Amino acid sequence: MGEPANNPSLPLRATSLVDRMNIGIHTRRYFKLISRRWWILLLFTLIGTGIAAYKAFTLPDMYRAVTKIGVAPRLRTVYENRVQYEEALDNFYTENINLIKGVVEARVRNRASQASSLDKGPLLVTDAQHVASSFYLFADSTELSFARNYLTNWAREFIAYKNEMKDNTVAREAARTADEIARFSKRLEEARSAKDAFLRTNKIGSPQETGRAAQKRYEEAIDQLRRVQTALALEKQRSPQDIAEGATGSAGRPSSDGDRTSQLANEENGDPLARFAAESKYSELKLRLRAEQAEIDRLSGSLRTNHPYMRQLLGKIDLLKEGLAHQLDLIQEKRDARIKFLDQQEASFSRLVAELLKDVQAKSSIQYEHERLLKEEATIEKHLEDLRKQLLSFDPSAIDESQFNIIEEGVQQRSPLDPNRRKLLLQGLFFGLISGLGLVYLLHRLDDRLELAQDIEKALQEPVLGQIPEIADSPGHPLLLTEMDQYSLFAESIRGVRSAILLGSGGAKKQVLLVTSAVPGDGKTTFTVNFAVTLALAGNKVLLVDSDLRRGTAHQFFKQERQNGLSDVLAGELHWHDVVAETSVAGLSIIRTGRLPANPGELLISPITREFIEQSRAEYDYIIFDCPPLTAIDDTFSLVSLADGLLFVVRAGQTSIRFARNALAAVRHRGAKVLGIVLNGITADNPYYYYNSYYHSYYKRTDQQSATLTAAAPGTKMAEARKSRLHPHSIAAEAQVLSGNSTPAAEVELSKTEQYRALRAQRLIPPGGHVVRPSVSETSEDIEAGNGS
């Protein structure tokens, strides 16, 4: 938890300000991207501006002339009997603009080139547009008079071309109409000839009268056939008895209205059966039978059946019945003969009807064909008459004049139109700048050098243990942590890597550490030396070994010479104890490179290397090897199997991720344990640098800023207590101490947090209240003896 917000001793920093600064961070990153390749941006800007300047100051002045062609309205009266020349309204202006800029201008240029060699004349640029109901012709040229003359010829040529199109259209339509008249005249003659030939072929004077006569005969035959069919159906329905009874009823009783109608129908139809039944004895026999039957009925009550008179009456009745039956047989014979006769009539009339129907159809077809020929002849005559009238209306003198007229001709603009030199210069500057930015961005996308820690972790599949800020140094004065501000972000970042190594996860021993990089220039040696210094300042006994036998420079940080170093030990000329040199940092020793050999790879892989590391493990807490880069050099791979871990230094924004990935793959293949990545050279536009520098500067601004700070060596054991005091481990225990009801010391159990705070208070903050650090001149023995101030 931080200090209270209302503490006047601390500066106030609003969190919203930090959030707003994120925009500034990303903006600075983009400016840095441009600043790396500023020369590309400058080169392209100069090229674009130069090309635009050359074009602006070499192009001649262009003057413009304008001609306006108006479209006049057209009036048309309904009583005029002449041809009207009209253009299609669809795409009217577009079609005429294309005509002006196409065929018409080509004709104008052709005539101008034949007359005065246009190709060798002044520069000419033309254009045509339509605004509202007018056409505007533009001509830009280095000579204004030339532009005006050209526009005059252009506009007049357009109107002449439109009139020519009109005349050609009228002449073409007139010729087409004449051809149509000739063609339809021939068709009329053919139609008349076909009509006359048709009448001669069918040998008829009037097809209409012939058709009507045939239709009348057919209808009469149909009526007769229907009467025969009706009579035949009636005869088939009547029995002989019905015929006889009808005749009897008609003759023997007063006729009713229905019987009278039937009798009249029979008489009208000439029914022979009815007349035969009426003329036969059937009626007489029927009356006598009824009389005898009535007599029997009268006498049946007084006479018996076998009475002679009764038998005589019954005999008469039988004879009468036989006579009636005989008469019915005669009627039946007549009926059969009648039905047969009607059948024959029906068949005869049916054949007649069929023949008459064919005749009617033939006559109808003839009549239809004759009417078709007449109608065709009339249609052709009507169309021919219309064509002759249309041909008479094609009078060129009666056609309206062109609807286009020149309103303004060759209106000139006194001031030059082009070139707009300021606009050209700005365009060249703009396109050069955009091209340069595009190339810079393309190169950035092709560049595999990353800056952000999360991107590098993802690319290399290793954690970033710390991020070291970039600090400017001079070639003759290397950076050393003890010679700079101990509160600097550089120093805190080195300590952060130290904490990540010593307090990181995993219980494996981390005594012998290798520090390397992918390529030279990543700041590997600077980090290695200062990392060893932080380990020594933490109270450890550290041995720094410069194993870069090709160009090691670790000795320069301590202002020492290169002689008597690791190469002499590996060559078997000196013991490693003889080449160990003390440094200005207490607890830190160094083995320099010695003379630079011609075969460093063979020396590092010798058995002496293993023996040296095994012996140094027993005498030092940490042995730090400053190894050469991994790319194209095999020296570091000779040590990876002897070390407890490897730190890989990557310079942000400069180390190629491809090289770094290949180098890490090589050391993993040889069984090295990669502890993590140290990201070096973090610049001010990196978010990590910004936030760390922000909070670091925040905590640095305290009231202790004016106090004199000296270094203190880490203690080896707890100092003796100056007074007896129970350390409460809770608020309740503190209350008991203040009230005097304290618990004995043996019964108070301190929590681990409180023990850590007490230990830290004893080791880091002595009674004076200042942080004590060891001076550069003090030795480790003095620090262990407690002589540090």
VOGU-3710 file (C-alpha; in Angstrom, 3 decimals, decimal comma):
1> mgepannpsl> 0,000/0,000/0,000  1,279/3,563/-0,721  1,297/6,725/1,345  -1,961/8,601/2,016  -3,068/10,819/-0,790  -3,249/13,874/1,480  0,381/13,687/2,518  1,874/17,050/1,454  5,396/15,617/1,370  4,599/13,461/-1,672
11> plratslvdr> 3,852/14,752/-5,169  0,432/13,991/-6,537  0,234/12,011/-9,785  -3,191/11,449/-11,273  -3,767/8,011/-12,716  -5,702/9,588/-15,590  -2,520/11,378/-16,630  -0,729/8,036/-16,918  -3,529/6,671/-19,044  -3,384/9,692/-21,317
21> mnigihtrry> 0,340/9,289/-21,685  -0,178/5,925/-23,414  -1,065/7,821/-26,562  2,166/9,722/-26,297  4,079/6,477/-25,857  2,768/4,981/-29,079  3,295/8,283/-30,865  6,934/8,316/-29,783  7,302/4,752/-31,055  6,143/5,795/-34,498
31> fklisrrwwi> 8,456/8,797/-34,455  11,294/6,494/-33,517  10,404/4,204/-36,402  10,677/7,193/-38,732  13,826/8,525/-37,086  15,670/5,250/-37,736  15,224/5,634/-41,469  14,813/9,388/-41,715  17,126/9,527/-44,695  14,659/7,451/-46,760
41> lllftligtg> 11,867/9,862/-45,938  14,091/12,838/-46,736  15,331/11,268/-49,985  11,855/10,484/-51,301  10,572/13,914/-50,257  13,421/15,595/-52,098  12,899/13,401/-55,163  9,150/14,092/-55,264  9,628/17,806/-54,718  12,398/17,897/-57,326
51> iaaykaftlp> 10,302/16,174/-59,964  7,361/18,473/-59,210  9,625/21,547/-59,336  11,105/20,466/-62,660  7,637/19,901/-64,071  6,320/23,193/-62,649  9,094/25,358/-64,056  9,507/23,605/-67,400  5,859/23,453/-68,449  4,765/26,467/-70,538
61> dmyravtkig> 1,832/28,684/-69,588  -1,494/27,355/-70,820  -4,372/29,702/-71,785  -8,003/28,620/-72,061  -10,726/29,565/-74,527  -14,382/28,486/-74,164  -17,191/28,078/-76,696  -20,802/27,504/-75,657  -23,260/25,612/-77,898  -26,925/25,854/-76,920
71> vaprlrtvye> -29,705/23,358/-77,571  -32,753/25,216/-78,922  -36,293/23,986/-78,120  -38,335/22,444/-80,958  -41,994/23,228/-81,684  -44,221/20,796/-83,512  -47,812/21,403/-84,739  -50,329/18,607/-85,191  -51,606/19,790/-88,597  -48,224/19,742/-90,306
81> nrvqyeeald> -47,947/17,081/-92,946  -44,175/16,780/-93,148  -41,367/14,747/-91,684  -39,991/15,830/-88,297  -36,284/15,167/-87,623  -35,938/14,340/-83,939  -33,132/12,750/-81,924  -33,596/10,162/-79,230  -33,851/11,647/-75,737  -32,125/8,681/-74,093
91> nfyteninli> -28,471/9,597/-73,433  -28,875/12,684/-75,633  -26,141/14,748/-73,982  -23,797/11,826/-73,455  -24,062/10,741/-77,074  -23,452/14,277/-78,357  -20,460/14,765/-76,004  -18,968/11,531/-77,319  -19,646/12,737/-80,855  -17,970/16,105/-80,194
101> kgvvearvrn> -14,893/14,536/-78,564  -14,715/11,716/-81,086  -15,631/12,001/-84,757  -16,017/15,790/-84,903  -12,715/16,590/-83,196  -10,917/14,013/-85,327  -12,202/15,767/-88,470  -11,137/19,170/-87,091  -7,655/17,942/-86,220  -7,319/16,269/-89,604
111> rasqassldk> -8,181/19,475/-91,431  -5,940/21,560/-89,145  -2,991/19,210/-89,607  -3,409/19,314/-93,379  -3,571/23,095/-93,356  -0,897/24,157/-90,842  0,731/21,020/-89,393  -0,941/20,902/-85,965  1,646/18,466/-84,618  4,353/21,110/-85,026
121> gpllvtdaqh> 2,242/23,970/-83,735  1,526/25,119/-80,163  0,583/22,676/-77,439  -3,172/22,000/-77,439  -5,378/20,257/-74,845  -9,120/19,987/-75,498  -12,166/18,907/-73,553  -15,954/19,024/-73,830  -18,654/18,968/-71,161  -22,382/19,529/-70,926
131> vassfylfad> -23,897/21,829/-68,303  -27,698/21,983/-68,048  -28,927/22,237/-71,675  -25,693/23,524/-73,212  -22,382/22,125/-74,400  -19,078/23,753/-73,438  -15,963/23,247/-75,554  -12,593/23,983/-73,910  -9,252/24,474/-75,622  -6,051/24,978/-73,605
141> stelsfarny> -3,033/26,099/-75,575  0,178/28,020/-75,191  -1,195/30,511/-77,742  -4,588/32,007/-76,957  -5,400/32,951/-80,561  -4,692/29,433/-81,700  -7,102/28,058/-79,056  -9,840/30,465/-80,151  -9,505/29,559/-83,830  -9,501/25,897/-83,013
151> ltnwarefia> -12,695/26,215/-80,913  -14,418/28,181/-83,707  -13,681/25,478/-86,242  -14,619/22,774/-83,730  -18,071/24,232/-82,920  -18,927/24,968/-86,565  -17,793/21,536/-87,607  -20,100/20,036/-85,004  -23,145/21,937/-86,280  -22,231/21,106/-89,891
161> yknemkdntv> -21,829/17,473/-88,966  -25,243/17,435/-87,247  -26,849/19,002/-90,360  -25,103/16,449/-92,504  -26,425/13,705/-90,286  -29,920/15,196/-90,606  -29,736/15,392/-94,421  -28,358/11,897/-94,660  -31,075/10,608/-92,391  -33,827/12,275/-94,440
171> areaartade> -32,378/11,045/-97,732  -31,966/7,585/-96,337  -35,534/7,509/-95,088  -36,847/8,816/-98,422  -34,954/6,138/-100,322  -36,194/3,502/-97,941  -39,790/4,747/-98,424  -39,422/4,625/-102,234  -38,172/1,073/-102,002  -41,152/0,228/-99,816
181> iarfskrlee> -43,559/1,751/-102,372  -42,071/-0,326/-105,162  -42,203/-3,454/-103,076  -45,826/-2,939/-102,004  -46,899/-2,031/-105,552  -45,589/-5,363/-106,675  -47,376/-7,069/-103,808  -50,671/-5,336/-104,832  -50,390/-6,616/-108,373  -49,695/-10,095/-107,068
191> arsakdaflr> -52,740/-9,927/-104,760  -55,082/-8,889/-107,575  -53,744/-11,591/-109,873  -54,266/-14,173/-107,152  -57,907/-13,044/-106,681  -58,742/-13,272/-110,392  -57,073/-16,675/-110,701  -59,055/-17,900/-107,707  -62,385/-16,903/-109,289  -61,442/-18,525/-112,568
201> tnkigspqet> -60,323/-21,722/-110,873  -63,557/-22,146/-108,883  -65,781/-21,051/-111,841  -68,036/-18,917/-109,728  -69,245/-15,437/-110,225  -70,139/-14,614/-106,682  -68,789/-16,823/-103,905  -71,201/-15,231/-101,444  -74,385/-16,233/-103,389  -73,093/-19,728/-104,030
211> graaqkryee> -72,339/-20,177/-100,392  -75,749/-18,955/-99,274  -77,565/-21,359/-101,703  -75,560/-24,328/-100,494  -76,281/-23,376/-96,891  -80,047/-23,173/-97,628  -80,118/-26,640/-99,220  -78,229/-28,039/-96,283  -80,670/-26,540/-93,772  -83,705/-27,922/-95,693
221> aidqlrrvqt> -82,191/-31,389/-95,744  -81,556/-31,137/-92,020  -85,241/-30,267/-91,435  -86,435/-33,235/-93,488  -84,073/-35,576/-91,700  -85,347/-34,358/-88,354  -89,000/-34,922/-89,415  -88,220/-38,484/-90,552  -86,339/-39,170/-87,327  -89,277/-37,826/-85,302
231> alalekqrsp> -91,805/-39,973/-87,166  -89,570/-43,063/-86,844  -89,213/-42,536/-83,130  -92,998/-42,139/-82,794  -93,754/-45,327/-84,709  -91,267/-47,296/-82,668  -92,888/-46,115/-79,467  -96,494/-47,001/-80,490  -97,874/-50,565/-80,340  -100,561/-51,886/-82,783
241> qdiaegatgs> -103,136/-51,677/-80,041  -102,174/-48,033/-79,363  -102,641/-47,316/-83,078  -106,011/-49,106/-83,165  -107,216/-47,549/-79,923  -106,225/-44,119/-81,196  -108,193/-44,609/-84,356  -111,093/-46,055/-82,389  -111,107/-43,247/-79,883  -110,985/-40,666/-82,618
251> agrpssdgdr> -113,819/-42,304/-84,534  -116,088/-43,508/-81,741  -116,129/-40,614/-79,251  -116,370/-36,904/-79,306  -112,920/-35,569/-79,788  -111,375/-33,476/-77,073  -108,897/-30,725/-77,683  -105,902/-33,107/-77,263  -107,394/-35,811/-79,483  -108,282/-33,218/-82,038
261> tsqlaneeng> -104,729/-31,943/-82,030  -103,360/-35,482/-82,406  -105,804/-36,191/-85,228  -104,841/-32,991/-86,971  -101,161/-33,862/-86,536  -101,759/-37,310/-87,991  -103,661/-35,882/-90,879  -101,012/-33,192/-91,427  -98,201/-35,682/-91,252  -100,117/-38,046/-93,467
271> dplarfaaes> -99,880/-40,958/-90,996  -101,035/-44,011/-93,031  -101,358/-46,245/-89,919  -103,871/-43,948/-88,331  -105,899/-43,806/-91,512  -105,664/-47,606/-91,910  -106,806/-48,206/-88,311  -109,704/-45,831/-88,822  -110,769/-47,573/-92,025  -110,481/-51,162/-90,586
281> kyselklrlr> -113,244/-53,198/-88,785  -111,394/-52,946/-85,513  -113,664/-50,196/-84,269  -116,837/-52,016/-85,304  -115,683/-55,269/-83,724  -114,707/-53,462/-80,605  -118,152/-51,899/-80,278  -119,936/-55,218/-80,860  -117,677/-56,916/-78,300  -118,602/-54,321/-75,759
291> aeqaeidrls> -122,324/-54,772/-76,541  -122,160/-58,587/-76,174  -120,185/-58,228/-72,992  -122,760/-55,854/-71,614  -125,511/-58,354/-72,499  -123,722/-61,132/-70,660  -123,288/-58,888/-67,682  -126,976/-58,079/-67,748  -128,090/-61,723/-67,961  -125,507/-63,187/-65,649
301> gslrtnhpym> -127,720/-62,518/-62,685  -130,667/-64,500/-64,079  -129,043/-67,063/-66,356  -126,392/-69,532/-65,709  -123,271/-69,835/-67,670  -124,204/-73,117/-69,321  -127,459/-71,685/-70,472  -127,750/-72,092/-74,243  -128,226/-68,430/-74,728  -125,326/-67,632/-72,489
311> rqllgkidll> -123,150/-70,089/-74,383  -124,284/-68,489/-77,629  -123,295/-65,065/-76,291  -119,909/-66,370/-75,162  -119,332/-67,878/-78,577  -120,041/-64,540/-80,224  -117,613/-62,857/-77,836  -114,871/-65,337/-78,786  -115,486/-64,704/-82,458  -115,317/-60,960/-81,866
321> keglahqldl> -112,046/-61,323/-80,016  -110,592/-63,343/-82,844  -111,671/-60,610/-85,247  -109,999/-57,962/-83,058  -106,793/-59,996/-82,945  -106,850/-60,338/-86,701  -107,279/-56,599/-87,122  -104,314/-55,964/-84,724  -102,161/-58,306/-86,810  -103,026/-56,336/-89,912
331> iqekrdarik> -102,116/-53,092/-88,106  -98,826/-54,634/-86,952  -97,931/-55,526/-90,534  -98,669/-52,000/-91,614  -96,595/-50,628/-88,653  -93,566/-52,769/-89,544  -93,786/-51,682/-93,135  -94,029/-48,056/-91,995  -90,958/-48,333/-89,682  -88,928/-49,924/-92,473
341> fldqqeasfs> -89,897/-47,169/-94,814  -88,927/-44,493/-92,281  -85,557/-46,193/-91,682  -84,845/-46,057/-95,376  -85,819/-42,397/-95,509  -83,580/-41,591/-92,512  -80,557/-43,242/-94,137  -81,245/-41,474/-97,394  -81,571/-38,069/-95,751  -78,461/-38,680/-93,629
351> rlvaellkdv> -76,401/-39,274/-96,756  -77,904/-36,206/-98,321  -77,112/-34,091/-95,248  -73,479/-35,312/-95,248  -73,079/-34,482/-98,925  -74,661/-31,068/-98,480  -72,425/-30,423/-95,448  -69,314/-31,104/-97,534  -70,654/-28,813/-100,185  -71,338/-26,063/-97,604
361> qakssiqyeh> -67,833/-26,452/-96,169  -66,290/-26,280/-99,592  -68,307/-23,208/-100,431  -67,380/-21,647/-97,031  -63,685/-22,279/-97,639  -63,968/-20,695/-101,043  -65,831/-17,767/-99,574  -63,242/-17,362/-96,724  -60,335/-17,510/-99,145  -62,041/-14,985/-101,396
371> erllkeeati> -62,646/-12,660/-98,447  -58,993/-13,079/-97,347  -57,799/-12,139/-100,806  -60,059/-9,103/-100,800  -58,850/-8,026/-97,356  -55,187/-8,504/-98,296  -55,711/-6,439/-101,414  -57,356/-3,658/-99,367  -54,566/-3,691/-96,746  -51,836/-3,448/-99,357
381> ekhledlrkq> -53,679/-0,624/-101,111  -54,018/1,275/-97,798  -50,333/0,868/-96,867  -49,254/1,806/-100,379  -51,319/4,958/-100,168  -49,684/5,857/-96,811  -46,211/5,304/-98,230  -46,948/7,562/-101,200  -48,125/10,294/-98,842  -44,991/9,819/-96,707
391> llsfdpsaid> -42,751/10,066/-99,754  -44,360/13,368/-100,685  -43,602/14,694/-97,165  -39,824/14,213/-97,566  -39,051/17,740/-98,618  -35,625/18,869/-97,291  -36,601/22,525/-97,513  -39,561/21,925/-95,208  -37,504/20,298/-92,426  -36,536/22,405/-89,405
401> esqfniieeg> -33,062/23,800/-89,098  -30,593/22,314/-86,635  -31,498/22,681/-82,981  -27,879/23,526/-82,061  -26,618/27,104/-82,198  -23,418/28,789/-81,030  -24,133/31,120/-78,096  -20,585/32,126/-77,124  -17,664/31,579/-79,449  -14,024/31,563/-78,345
411> vqqrspldpn> -14,438/33,388/-75,022  -10,874/33,789/-73,718  -9,365/33,871/-70,232  -6,516/36,376/-69,986  -4,685/34,817/-67,018  -2,818/31,509/-67,541  -4,727/28,424/-66,513  -1,774/26,075/-66,033  0,608/25,173/-64,615  -0,329/25,779/-60,976
421> rrklllqglf> 3,227/25,734/-59,692  2,351/25,939/-56,029  -0,049/23,033/-56,361  2,530/20,973/-58,246  5,162/21,611/-55,589  2,752/20,659/-52,806  1,728/17,533/-54,685  5,337/16,529/-55,227  6,091/17,125/-51,565  3,020/15,166/-50,508
431> fglisglglv> 3,557/12,164/-52,791  7,265/12,070/-51,960  6,437/12,086/-48,261  3,779/9,408/-48,654  6,102/7,239/-50,752  8,859/7,586/-48,167  6,494/6,707/-45,335  5,261/3,719/-47,297  8,777/2,455/-47,894  9,707/2,989/-44,231
441> yllhrlddrl> 6,643/1,055/-43,138  7,377/-1,729/-45,619  10,945/-2,026/-44,359  9,607/-2,057/-40,801  7,255/-4,919/-41,659  10,109/-6,841/-43,266  12,378/-6,163/-40,277  12,216/-8,979/-37,698  13,818/-6,939/-34,917  11,315/-6,598/-32,062
451> elaqdiekal> 11,162/-4,098/-29,210  8,392/-5,118/-26,827  9,062/-7,761/-24,205  5,857/-9,657/-24,832  6,653/-9,902/-28,551  10,167/-11,185/-27,859  8,888/-13,729/-25,314  6,386/-15,022/-27,841  8,963/-15,213/-30,617  11,757/-16,877/-28,601
461> qepvlgqipe> 9,591/-18,966/-26,245  11,614/-17,836/-23,217  10,689/-15,512/-20,323  12,137/-12,011/-20,124  13,916/-11,750/-16,745  14,554/-8,050/-16,962  14,597/-5,028/-19,206  17,698/-2,821/-19,100  17,294/0,783/-20,264  19,589/2,273/-22,841
471> iadspghpll> 22,239/4,618/-21,393  24,689/6,553/-23,494  28,343/5,772/-22,798  31,651/6,700/-24,347  34,139/4,172/-25,784  36,820/4,994/-23,214  34,521/5,043/-20,179  32,428/1,851/-19,853  29,378/1,869/-17,600  29,859/0,495/-14,096
481> ltemdqyslf> 27,012/0,379/-11,628  29,095/1,539/-8,646  30,069/4,706/-10,492  26,516/5,925/-11,141  23,465/6,924/-9,184  22,299/3,933/-7,155  18,697/5,022/-7,642  18,992/5,066/-11,425  16,665/2,909/-13,453  19,695/1,152/-14,946
491> aesirgvrsa> 20,846/0,009/-11,509  17,342/-1,054/-10,458  16,899/-3,032/-13,678  20,158/-4,956/-13,062  18,982/-5,720/-9,530  15,686/-6,917/-10,984  17,517/-9,491/-13,097  19,476/-10,544/-10,024  16,254/-11,122/-8,086  14,746/-13,052/-10,988
501> illgsggakk> 17,779/-15,378/-11,021  18,245/-15,865/-7,281  14,580/-15,956/-6,266  13,123/-17,489/-9,395  11,120/-20,693/-9,466  13,002/-23,995/-9,532  15,326/-25,411/-6,921  18,219/-26,204/-9,255  21,595/-24,786/-8,401  22,528/-21,579/-10,226
511> qvllvtsavp> 26,169/-21,120/-9,284  27,899/-21,198/-12,664  26,113/-18,901/-15,126  26,877/-18,115/-18,748  25,916/-14,793/-20,317  25,830/-14,635/-24,116  23,943/-13,122/-27,038  23,174/-13,859/-30,657  25,313/-11,213/-32,339  27,926/-8,655/-31,207
521> gdgkttftvn> 26,743/-5,252/-30,073  23,842/-6,422/-27,875  25,429/-4,997/-24,672  26,253/-8,438/-23,317  29,552/-7,489/-21,583  28,088/-4,354/-19,954  25,252/-6,373/-18,493  27,529/-9,246/-17,400  29,932/-6,978/-15,505  27,183/-5,036/-13,754
531> favtlalagn> 25,239/-8,209/-13,010  28,320/-9,606/-11,289  28,642/-6,322/-9,374  25,055/-6,595/-8,062  25,727/-10,162/-6,892  28,848/-8,975/-5,060  27,019/-6,029/-3,505  24,467/-8,509/-2,161  27,232/-10,039/-0,032  28,217/-12,864/-2,373
541> kvllvdsdlr> 31,696/-13,874/-3,381  31,643/-13,611/-7,161  34,153/-14,562/-9,853  33,744/-12,860/-13,223  35,384/-14,801/-16,069  35,888/-13,107/-19,449  35,716/-16,157/-21,733  35,448/-14,134/-24,959  38,965/-15,064/-26,078  38,507/-13,259/-29,372
551> rgtahqffkq> 37,695/-9,706/-28,282  36,826/-9,698/-24,561  36,656/-6,256/-22,938  35,482/-6,941/-19,353  38,869/-5,797/-17,948  38,257/-2,296/-19,289  35,380/-1,743/-16,835  37,891/-1,985/-13,979  40,702/-0,175/-15,811  42,937/-3,249/-15,941
561> erqnglsdvl> 45,157/-4,806/-18,550  44,410/-7,920/-20,581  47,599/-9,904/-19,725  47,664/-13,035/-17,537  44,161/-14,370/-18,043  42,019/-17,332/-19,018  43,907/-18,184/-22,192  47,096/-18,663/-20,142  45,237/-20,965/-17,746  43,697/-23,069/-20,513
571> agelhwhdvv> 47,079/-23,307/-22,242  48,504/-24,848/-19,047  50,971/-22,035/-18,451  49,441/-20,576/-15,262  47,175/-21,718/-12,439  43,879/-20,002/-12,280  44,663/-18,678/-8,788  47,568/-16,777/-10,336  45,369/-14,919/-12,822  42,522/-13,926/-10,483
581> aetsvaglsi> 42,518/-10,135/-10,041  40,605/-8,157/-7,470  38,340/-5,315/-8,566  37,166/-2,075/-7,027  33,957/-3,863/-5,932  34,240/-5,780/-2,693  33,630/-9,490/-3,150  34,078/-9,385/-6,939  37,109/-10,952/-8,626  37,860/-11,162/-12,321
591> irtgrlpanp> 39,776/-13,447/-14,653  40,640/-11,529/-17,779  41,007/-13,018/-21,242  44,769/-12,905/-21,292  46,438/-12,820/-24,636  44,050/-13,458/-27,517  44,843/-16,915/-28,928  44,378/-18,142/-32,479  42,419/-21,246/-31,369  39,981/-20,210/-28,636
601> gellispitr> 37,570/-23,028/-29,436  40,178/-25,724/-28,781  41,274/-24,075/-25,520  37,747/-23,830/-24,122  36,994/-27,485/-24,882  40,160/-28,707/-23,096  39,976/-30,693/-19,780  41,468/-27,749/-17,921  38,208/-25,877/-18,379  36,224/-28,510/-16,454
611> efieqsraey> 38,906/-28,671/-13,724  38,924/-24,911/-13,381  35,139/-24,717/-12,980  35,048/-27,557/-10,432  37,701/-25,903/-8,282  36,151/-22,432/-8,516  32,764/-23,799/-7,373  34,304/-24,564/-3,986  35,697/-21,063/-3,500  33,043/-18,737/-4,960
621> dyiifdcppl> 29,338/-18,326/-4,494  28,796/-17,411/-8,159  30,977/-17,809/-11,236  29,796/-15,601/-14,121  31,180/-16,258/-17,606  31,080/-13,482/-20,186  30,809/-15,622/-23,339  31,176/-14,633/-26,983  28,088/-14,378/-29,253  26,581/-17,634/-30,480
631> taiddtfslv> 26,177/-16,800/-34,161  29,018/-18,198/-36,303  31,214/-18,823/-33,190  31,345/-22,180/-31,432  33,253/-21,051/-28,299  30,217/-20,733/-26,007  28,947/-24,234/-26,842  32,119/-25,645/-25,188  30,930/-24,296/-21,807  27,175/-24,971/-21,818
641> sladgllfvv> 27,489/-28,515/-20,475  29,589/-27,260/-17,493  27,257/-24,403/-16,457  24,117/-24,356/-14,329  22,263/-21,963/-16,619  22,510/-19,496/-19,439  21,332/-15,899/-19,724  20,594/-14,703/-23,244  20,961/-10,966/-23,914  18,826/-9,408/-26,667
651> ragqtsirfa> 19,001/-5,737/-27,662  15,511/-4,353/-28,191  14,909/-3,172/-31,728  18,340/-4,283/-33,006  18,819/-8,018/-32,519  17,427/-10,082/-35,376  14,832/-12,481/-34,014  15,827/-14,975/-36,679  19,440/-15,021/-35,450  18,313/-15,148/-31,808
661> rnalaavrhr> 15,937/-18,040/-32,470  18,649/-20,014/-34,269  21,136/-19,350/-31,459  18,714/-20,502/-28,745  17,849/-23,586/-30,748  21,562/-24,416/-30,968  22,208/-24,142/-27,205  19,054/-26,116/-26,398  20,240/-28,824/-28,782  23,481/-29,057/-26,766
671> gakvlgivln> 21,597/-29,497/-23,503  21,996/-26,016/-22,026  19,453/-24,747/-19,546  18,267/-21,317/-20,663  17,200/-19,348/-17,580  15,659/-16,522/-19,589  16,172/-13,439/-21,708  17,656/-10,117/-20,652  16,186/-7,391/-22,834  18,791/-4,688/-23,222
681> gitadnpyyy> 18,652/-1,222/-24,766  15,068/-0,303/-23,798  14,450/3,178/-25,214  12,285/5,982/-23,929  9,394/5,152/-26,254  9,020/1,663/-24,778  6,042/1,371/-22,407  8,049/-0,681/-19,917  10,727/1,994/-19,736  8,129/4,712/-19,350
691> ynsyyhsyyk> 6,250/3,147/-16,431  9,406/2,071/-14,592  11,035/5,459/-15,022  7,818/7,138/-13,920  7,418/5,206/-10,685  11,160/5,177/-10,046  11,281/8,951/-10,258  8,198/9,100/-8,047  9,782/7,127/-5,221  13,066/8,950/-5,625
701> rtdqqsatlt> 11,456/12,318/-4,807  11,332/12,042/-1,023  12,503/14,074/1,881  15,582/11,858/2,043  16,720/13,269/-1,266  18,978/15,761/0,471  20,453/13,251/2,937  23,945/11,825/2,501  23,671/8,185/1,398  26,414/5,654/1,972
711> aaapgtkmae> 26,509/1,977/1,152  26,204/-0,736/3,814  27,369/-4,303/3,515  24,741/-7,019/4,056  25,050/-8,509/7,534  25,807/-12,158/8,263  23,910/-12,485/11,540  21,354/-10,652/13,704  22,681/-7,881/15,953  22,066/-7,978/19,664
721> arksrlhphs> 18,947/-6,217/20,962  19,674/-3,001/22,845  16,534/-3,172/25,005  14,058/-5,776/26,026  10,748/-5,420/24,226  8,075/-7,844/23,355  7,204/-7,722/19,704  3,475/-8,155/19,440  2,240/-10,115/16,538  -1,312/-8,702/16,643
731> iaaeaqvlsg> -3,270/-5,618/17,640  -4,416/-7,419/20,780  -0,828/-8,151/21,789  0,150/-4,519/21,152  -2,717/-3,416/23,371  -1,510/-5,728/26,150  1,998/-4,282/25,933  0,713/-0,726/26,124  -1,552/-1,545/29,067  1,237/-3,268/30,997
741> nstpaaevel> -0,321/-6,751/30,793  2,426/-8,161/28,623  2,888/-11,814/27,978  6,276/-13,381/28,731  8,708/-13,394/25,836  8,767/-17,139/25,624  5,015/-17,204/24,958  5,060/-14,676/22,091  5,379/-16,269/18,653  6,286/-13,865/15,855
751> skteqyralr> 4,743/-14,348/12,455  6,986/-14,922/9,463  6,093/-11,513/8,041  7,019/-9,786/11,278  10,263/-11,769/11,497  11,152/-10,690/7,950  10,376/-7,053/8,733  12,454/-7,159/11,900  15,362/-8,782/10,067  15,177/-6,218/7,281
761> aqrlippggh> 15,041/-3,392/9,798  18,158/-4,689/11,536  20,124/-5,248/8,320  19,166/-2,281/6,185  18,154/0,530/8,550  20,590/1,012/11,462  19,723/3,296/14,385  21,010/6,332/12,491  18,121/6,019/10,073  20,223/6,114/6,888
771> vvrpsvsets> 20,857/3,389/4,410  24,480/2,303/4,699  26,298/0,947/1,628  29,956/-0,203/1,367  32,398/2,138/-0,234  34,394/1,167/-3,299  37,692/0,976/-1,350  36,443/-1,374/1,375  37,231/-5,072/1,134  34,961/-7,967/1,838
781> edieagngs> 36,878/-8,783/5,008  36,239/-5,321/6,379  32,577/-5,654/5,605  32,362/-9,022/7,314  34,133/-7,601/10,344  31,564/-4,847/10,585  33,930/-2,002/9,823  31,755/-0,427/7,216  30,494/3,030/8,045
//
